[in-house]
Amino acid sequence: DMGHDGFTNAFHKNAVTPRSLAFNDQSIQENYHVATLFTTMASNPDLNIFNCFNQDDYVDMRRMMIGMVLATDMSKHFVLMKEFRELVDTIGPNVLEWGEVRDVLMSTVLHACDISNQAKPRALAKTWAERCISEFFKQGDREKERGLVISPQCNRLTTFLPTTQVGFIKFIVLPTYETLGDLLPAVADTCVKTLQENLVYWMERERNEQAAHTERLGQLGITRAASTESDNKEVPNRQRAWAAPNSIHRRSFRGPTSAALTPSALTPPAMTLSPIAPLNLAVNGVRSNEPVTPATPQPLTVQ
């Protein structure tokens, strides 16, 4: 997550940020992470950990790293897990026999690490759940400010933390680790057990705190059934927001070393794009039939 700014791919796509333009809406954050890594190493030879590789090994390593990082895009989760499940059933648990499809194994392991918060001991699992939901709420606030549809789990008025974690563990994390555990028994003995324990914890919290959450929704005039729809109701004019360059901020809690990574160290070479002015944009909810005069192209710097 090198250079992560605390927003999801959906936000960048909907807000049409410089980052989304640079990567054509495709795995925006994941492409940015790996591009930032390689451009930083290219511009700072002292940081290039691959200097000792020959050309063939470097090309192969770069290919694998790009594939693995792009596979952490959550939109690819079910496709990746389906492929991995089929390989486990076909090849079996001996990783030495995986040969040419080892890339899928490595991608799955990295993806599992990326969603591993709830596979950690309880105290860490709670801390990271709270940090992630705080980040989601900040995105929801930004989306509301820009007139965008508020993304799922990003509405601080309606999102219920225990419910988000129950669903995330049940349908995403636990099945991933159970499948990985079929190949790596240590995962089944440790991570799966911890996930099951944390699932029970969040289910108990959901049950114990649901009444208070429902009461709070009632005070806001939101029924429990309608709470998932309220995000969009709060946005009367869903205009497409064009992000200003200074709207992007860096993620502040990704890890203990994040503070040491200065913005300059994370800035790849500038990319100058010539934006094409769209025609017939909706202004204040009204679509204009008048052609839009193209703005003077401005350099967009990937930050």
Salt bridges, closest charged atoms under 4 A:
ASP1 OD1 - HIS33 NE2 3.42
ASP1 OD2 - ARG251 NH1 3.96
ASP1 OD2 - ARG254 NH1 2.45
ASP5 OD2 - HIS12 NE2 2.78
ASP5 OD2 - ARG19 NH1 3.87
ASP60 OD1 - ARG63 NH2 2.68
GLU86 OE2 - LYS82 NZ 2.69
ASP89 OD1 - ARG85 NH2 2.87
ASP103 OD2 - ARG63 NH1 2.51
GLU135 OE1 - ARG251 NH2 2.47
ASP141 OD2 - ARG156 NH2 2.68
GLU145 OE1 - ARG142 NE 3.86
ASP182 OD2 - ARG85 NH1 2.76
GLU209 OE2 - ARG205 NE 2.91
GLU234 OE1 - LYS144 NZ 3.58
